[in-house]
Amino acid sequence: MIKQVTIVMAHWCPHCDPPGLEAAQKMAKDLKVPVRVLDIDIREQEKQADDVVLKHGDWSEDYTIPQIFLEYADGRVQHVFTGYSEGVRVTKAKLENLFKSNWYRDLLSNQKPVIEGRS
């Protein structure tokens, strides 16, 4: 069961805001879970963002953003998307494909409501 969607991003990045942020918000709404935004330019969030990407994402010293993750109640974290450096248009198209995919449809059909304090 998914407990939240996390996006690692920066507000100055045209791949992140609006397309990546809107995608993370849509995913959270579809899954009926909260979205956690980790902005790499906010000091309090930068370390958390780096840790999530290092452990679960597409890590490099100067990693690509946005990156979107699903966090499960059992502690697992699944990386589901990284933006594309080829252009904002490519990032948007790949996000649209993600939402149209069988994987996404199956994800939604298998999600159970999250009840606080229970997994």
C-alpha positions as CSV (number, residue, x, y, z in Angstrom):
1,M,0.0,0.0,0.0
2,I,1.4,3.4,-1.0
3,K,1.5,6.0,1.8
4,Q,2.8,9.0,-0.2
5,V,4.2,10.4,-3.4
6,T,7.5,12.3,-3.1
7,I,8.9,14.6,-5.8
8,V,12.5,15.9,-5.7
9,M,12.5,19.2,-7.7
10,A,13.4,22.9,-7.8
11,H,10.9,25.6,-8.6
12,W,13.2,27.3,-11.1
13,C,13.4,24.2,-13.2
14,P,10.9,24.2,-16.2
15,H,10.8,20.4,-16.1
16,C,9.8,20.5,-12.5
17,D,7.3,23.4,-12.2
18,P,4.8,23.0,-13.5
19,P,5.0,19.6,-15.3
20,G,6.7,17.4,-12.6
21,L,4.9,19.0,-9.7
22,E,1.5,18.7,-11.4
23,A,2.3,15.0,-12.2
24,A,3.2,14.3,-8.6
25,Q,0.0,16.1,-7.4
26,K,-2.1,14.1,-9.9
27,M,-0.5,10.8,-8.8
28,A,-1.1,11.6,-5.1
29,K,-4.8,12.6,-5.9
30,D,-5.3,9.5,-7.9
31,L,-3.8,7.3,-5.2
32,K,-5.6,9.3,-2.4
33,V,-2.3,9.9,-0.6
34,P,-0.4,13.1,0.3
35,V,2.4,14.5,-1.8
36,R,5.8,15.5,-0.3
37,V,7.7,18.1,-2.1
38,L,11.5,18.2,-1.6
39,D,13.0,21.3,-3.1
40,I,16.7,21.0,-3.6
41,D,17.1,24.8,-3.2
42,I,15.6,24.8,0.3
43,R,18.4,24.0,2.8
44,E,16.1,22.1,5.2
45,Q,14.9,19.8,2.3
46,E,18.1,19.5,0.3
47,K,19.7,16.7,2.4
48,Q,16.4,14.7,2.4
49,A,16.1,15.1,-1.4
50,D,19.7,14.0,-1.9
51,D,19.2,11.0,0.4
52,V,16.1,9.8,-1.5
53,V,17.8,10.2,-4.9
54,L,21.0,8.6,-3.7
55,K,19.2,5.5,-2.2
56,H,16.4,5.1,-4.6
57,G,16.7,7.3,-7.7
58,D,18.9,8.2,-10.6
59,W,21.9,9.5,-8.7
60,S,24.8,11.5,-9.9
61,E,26.6,14.4,-8.3
62,D,24.5,16.8,-10.4
63,Y,21.4,14.6,-10.7
64,T,18.5,15.3,-13.1
65,I,15.2,16.7,-11.7
66,P,12.4,16.2,-11.3
67,Q,12.4,12.7,-9.8
68,I,9.2,11.1,-8.5
69,F,9.0,8.3,-6.0
70,L,6.2,6.2,-4.4
71,E,6.7,5.5,-0.7
72,Y,5.0,2.4,0.7
73,A,3.7,1.7,4.2
74,D,6.2,-1.1,4.6
75,G,9.1,1.3,4.1
76,R,9.9,0.5,0.4
77,V,10.5,3.3,-1.9
78,Q,10.0,3.0,-5.7
79,H,11.5,5.4,-8.2
80,V,8.9,6.0,-11.0
81,F,10.1,9.0,-13.0
82,T,13.1,11.2,-13.9
83,G,12.8,14.3,-16.1
84,Y,14.5,14.3,-19.5
85,S,17.3,16.7,-20.4
86,E,16.3,16.6,-24.0
87,G,13.6,19.2,-23.3
88,V,10.5,20.1,-21.4
89,R,8.4,18.8,-24.2
90,V,10.0,15.4,-23.9
91,T,9.5,15.4,-20.1
92,K,5.8,16.3,-20.5
93,A,5.3,13.6,-23.2
94,K,6.9,10.9,-20.9
95,L,4.7,11.9,-18.0
96,E,1.6,11.7,-20.2
97,N,2.8,8.2,-21.3
98,L,3.2,7.2,-17.7
99,F,-0.4,8.1,-16.8
100,K,-1.7,6.2,-19.8
101,S,0.4,3.1,-19.1
102,N,-0.9,-0.3,-18.0
103,W,1.5,-0.1,-15.1
104,Y,-0.2,3.1,-13.8
105,R,-3.7,1.7,-14.3
106,D,-2.7,-1.5,-12.3
107,L,-1.1,0.7,-9.6
108,L,-4.4,2.5,-9.1
109,S,-6.5,-0.6,-9.1
110,N,-4.3,-2.2,-6.4
111,Q,-4.1,0.8,-4.1
112,K,-6.1,0.5,-0.9
113,P,-7.1,3.5,1.2
114,V,-4.6,4.6,3.7
115,I,-5.9,4.7,7.3
116,E,-3.7,6.8,9.7
117,G,-1.8,4.6,12.2
118,R,-2.4,1.4,10.1
119,S,-0.6,-0.1,7.1
